[in-house]
Amino acid sequence: MNFFSSSLQAPIKFRVIKTLGFALGVLSLTACAETQVETPLSAFHHSIQSLCGQSFQGKVISQDAVDEDWRREVLTLGPITCLSENKTSMALDVGADKSRVWSLEMMDQGQALEFKHAHTLKDGSPDPVTNYGGMASGESTATRVVFPVDQESIDNFRENGLDASVTNVWSFTLVPETSLTYELRRENREFIAVFDLTKPSP
């Protein structure tokens, strides 16, 4: 091989190496971008989604007089349904009353989790008081998430004469493979229901 051919090949080899390096760098950045870091909220949601396809019985354990009718009923949570990787639906039956559905939705790559209640009337149409809830607060963890009422819900409550509900705070506490506790709290109000995760049913 003469000097001319060697000199010509050297820049070509350099360009090939440079191009390969750039391509590998792009692939590496893409992989990093697609890798989502687990957050406390996404960890909680993943735990709930591990229950999809199952139902669980529960009961009201708080003692507010207004909940006496609920304490007489068996509560059924489920079937829990994975609507997508980021959204979960949980029907809540109170005895024969099947008018309630809870939903959880992950947002902002695991940085936000929204909780909503959906209610229907006896004829199946939406209740005027529906789609209320809030976003998980910063005090939430992988096993306990807290949802202060959001402004949309406050407006809905006020429009329907439920001013007492404008300070609602909902929460879920999960003991994996043992229990899921739902709470509603505000001034002079405490509602607590516990669902047994040890005895799932399809």
Buried (B, 14 or more C-beta within 10 A) or exposed (E): EEEEEEEEEEEEEEEEEEEEEEEEEEEEEEEEEEEEEEBBBBBBBBBBBEBBEBBBBBBBEBEBEEBEEBBEBEBBBBBBBBEEEBBBBBBBBBEEEEBBBBBBBBBEEBEBBBBBBBBBEEEEEEBEBBBBBBBBEEEBBBBBBBBBBBEEBBEBBEEBEBEEBBBBBBBBBBEEEEBBBBBBBBEEBEBBBBBBBEEBEE
